[in-house]
Amino acid sequence: MIDRGIVKENIKRFWPVSLVAALVYFMLVFTFLWSNNHFTQSHAMANSMVWILAMKDWYIIAGIIIVPFVVVACVFGFFNSPRLTTMMYALPVSKKVLIRSCGVSGIILILLSLVGLVIPLLVPVYNIAYHPHGWWQEVYFPGIVFANSLAFGDVVNTLPVVAGFMVRMAVAKLFYFGLFWLAYSVAGNRISAFLSAALLPLLPVVIYATGVWVGQLFVFGFPHTAEQSMPSYVFAITNPAIWFRSYFSWRGRFEFVAHFSVICGIISALLCMLAYFVSCRRKVEITGNLFMFRPVKNILIFVAALIFMYVFAMISVAL
């Protein structure tokens, strides 16, 4: 199935990526929780803990996207170099075993980066409604984190709550890991790999917006008053980092978010399987080209032609 030697070698080479991510997580969470709070029964600390568990901090979302991209760039970096590709494929293992081993080592590196996030979240923080300045103010508990509100004096960051948060973080990171792995699989050099990784998360909303524009221009009876917020919803529902943070952090129900996490986990597994399949079909002799597959080039030509036709149609309508 996999080669343990390749997995160990990748972890040995790229463990600093996980270490740096873990240390950054630890320092940011520690600073955010304890910078203005000197004891664990502080009302402000309870609010800060809820804020983190609801994934409302910018560094939580940034880490979900940046860490998988860096891991993929390290583990599958040989995809973009003809010399490294030839050297890796010359190892005494099959191509499929090599790619599976690299994928497993990438997943391990991503999960190891979460260790620095777990440690500061396990320090008990209590639900205290009395503000130290003298007025009464309760802590609000969003539905994505807590199935029910907590009583005064209860621990906010219980083990099941922290475990649920870590599951959401892991699922979201594995989603982007599979997405960026797919981007590196279809790209032939570093520039196209970076561009593919940047554009793939935007692809669903671009397809939706293009379909709406084309329908409004050319399809008889198509409604011309499309919902203005629909592109943002499409962007959110196809990007777990945005979905968890913006749409259901404060308004969501616990059960619905749990179901969405399961669905997102299934999609992450399918993305990794698709990326593995595409990686196995790469040809060594054309490594270094802009893209490795002719269908990708045809799709880009189609998109460019569609954009040109849309611009031409807009100019024609204006005239």
N, C-alpha and C positions, 0 to 999 in steps of 0.2 A: 504493500500500500504506500508507505513512505519510507524514506531512508533516514534513520535516526542520526547518522553522521552529518548529513546536510543540514538537518534541523538544528543540531547542536552547534555546527559551525556558523550558521546564520545568527543564532542567538549570541554566540561568542563574539561575533563581529559587530553586531548592531545593538547590543544591550545598552550602550550609552543613550540611544534614542529613548528607550523606555525609562531609563534612569532620569534623564533630563526632564521628560514629561512628568514623571512622578514627583520630582523635586519641585517643579513649577506649580503643580497642583497643590502640593502640601503647603508651600509658602503662601500662595494666594489665598487658600481657604483659611489657613492659620491667621493670616493678616486680617482677612475680612471678619473673622469671628472674634478675634481677641484684641484688635487694635484699640477699640473704644469700650471694651467690656473686660472687667477685671475679675469676674467670677461667673460661674456657670449658671447662676440663678437670675441673671440679668434679663429684663424684658427685651432689651435691644438684641441680646444674643439669641433669644428665642426667635425673634423676627428674622435675624440674619440666617439662622439655621433653616427656617422654613423657606427663605429666599433661595438658598443653595439647593435644597432638596426639590424645589419646584423648577430648577434649571433656569433661573432668571438671570444669572450672572453671565457677562460676556465671555469670560475665560472658559466657562463650561462649554458654551457653544463653539468657541474657537478651537478648543481642544478636540471636540468631536470631529471636526473637519481636518485640522492641521495634522494631528498625530497619525491618522490612517494614511494621509497623503505622503508623509515623510517615510513611514514604514514601507509603503508600496514602492516608493522611489529607491529605497535602499535594497529591499529584498529582490525586486524585479528590475533593478537598474541595468542588469546585463541585457535586457531586451533592446536597449537603445544603442548598444555598441557591438559592431560586428566581431571585434576581437574577443570581447567578453562572452558573447553568445557562443562563438565557436569553442572557447575554452570550457564553458559550462556544459555544453552538449557533448564534449569529449570525455566527461566523467563516466566511470563504469556503472552508470545507471541509465535506465530508459528516460526518454524525454518526459513521459507522463509522471514517472516517479519523482523526477527532478522538480517539476512544476508543482506537484502535490506537496512535496516537502517544503518548498519555498512558501506556498500558501499557508501551511500549518505553522511554520515558524513566524510568519507575519501575524497570524492570529494570536499566537502566544505573546509576541512583543506588544501587541495592542492591549491585551488583557493585563500584562505586567505593568503597563503605564498607569493603570487604575489603582495600584497599591497606594500611591501617595495621596489619593483622594479618599481612600477608606479610613486611613489612620486618624486624621483629625475629626472625621464625622462620627467616630465611635465614642468620643468623650461625651458623657451625658449632659444634655441641656434641658432645662425644665421650663414648663409652661407657666410663666409668671405674668399676671395681667397688670400688676401695679408698677407703674413707671417710676423710676427713682426720683424724678423731679416733682412728684406729688399728685399727678392726676391719674385717673383710672382709664386704662386702655387695654383692650383685649387683643390677643394675637389671632390673626385670621389664618385658618388652615384650608388651603386649596384642595379641591377634590381629587386632583391628580396624585397627591401624596397621601392623603388621609381619607379612609373610608368614612370616618366619623370624626367630629370635633373632640378635642382632648379636654379633660377636666383640669382645673387648676392644680399645679404641682406635679402633673404627669410628665414623663420624659418625652420630649419631642422626637428625638432621633433614636427611636427604638430599633432593634435589630431588623425586624421585618420592613420597616420604612426605609432604612439605609440599604437593605438588600434590594428592595424594589427600585430604588434610585440607581443602584449599580447595574441592575439588569437593563434598565432603560439606557444607561450610558453605554453598556457593552453592545446592546442591540444596535444603537445608532452608529457607534464606531464601526461595527462589522458591516453595516449597510454601506457606509462610505468606503470601507476597505474593498468590498466587492465592486463598487462603482469605479474606484480609481484603478483597481486591478484590471477591469475591463478596458478602461481608457489606455492603460499601458500596453494591453494586449493588441489593440488595433493600431497603435502608433508605432512608427518606425524609428523615430529619433526623439531627443529630449524636448525639442520645441513642440512637436505635434503631440507628445504625451502630456505636456503641461496644458496645452490648449484643449485637448480632449478632456482632461480631468476638470478643467474650469467650465467647460460647456455642457458636459453630461448632466450635472444636477439641474441645469436650466432647460434641458431638452423638452420635458413634458409641458412646461408653461409656454415655451416657444411654439410647440406644435399646436397647443390649444389656441394661442393668440393668432397664429397664422390661419387656422381653420375658421375662426370667427371673422377675421378680416376678409378672407376669400369668400365666405358665405355672404357677408354683407354687400360685397361688390358684385358677385356674379350669380348668386342663387336667388331665384325669384321666391318671394315669401319669407325669406330669412329675416328674423327680427333685427331691426337696426338699433334697438335700445338694449344692448347687452349689459348685464350686471357689471358695474365698474370694478367691484371687488373680487370677481371670479378668478382673474389671473393670480391674485395673491393667495386665494384659497388653493388653487391648483399647485402653486409653488410650494405652499406649506405642506399639503398632504403628500407630496412626492419628495419631501425633504424632512426626515425625522427631527433634525436639529431645530428647524423652524417650527415644526408642528408641536413638539413638546414644549418649546419655550413660549410661543406667542398665542396659541389658540386654546390650549387646554391646561395651561399651567394654573389658571385661576378659575376658569369656568367649567372645566371638564369634570366628568364623573369618574370615580375610581375604576369602576368595572369597564367603562368604555376604553379608558387609556390602557388597561391591562389587555384587552382584546387587540387594541391597535399595536401594542408591543409584540404580541404573538404574531400578528400579520406582518409586522415589520421584520421580525426574526425570520419568518418564512421567505420573505422577499430577499433578505440578505443572503440566505442560503442559496436561493435561486441565482442571484447575481454572482456569487462565488462559483457556482457550477457553470454558469455561462462563460465567465471569465476563464475558467479552467479549460473549457472546451475550445474557446477561441485561442488561448495560449498554445494548446497542443497543435493547432493548425497553422501556426506561424512558420514561415519558410526562412531558413537561415540565410539563404543567398541574397535576399532582398532586405536584410536588416540595414537600417540607415536611411531607407526611403521615407517619404513623408508619412505614408500609411501602408500597412501591410496587406490590405485586402482591397480588391477592386470594387466590391459593393459599397465600401465606405466612400471611395472616390466618387462613385455614381450618385450616392446620396448627397454628397457635398455639391456636385454639379446640379442636381435637382433643386437643392435649397437655394443655390445662387440664382438659378433660372427663375425660381418662384419669387424671390425677392425682386429681381429685375422686372418681372411681370407685374408685381404689386406696385412698384414705383411707377411703371409706365401707365398702369390703370389709374393711379391717383392723379398723375399729370393730365391724363385724358379727361377724367371727371372734372378736374379744376378748370380745364379749358372749355 
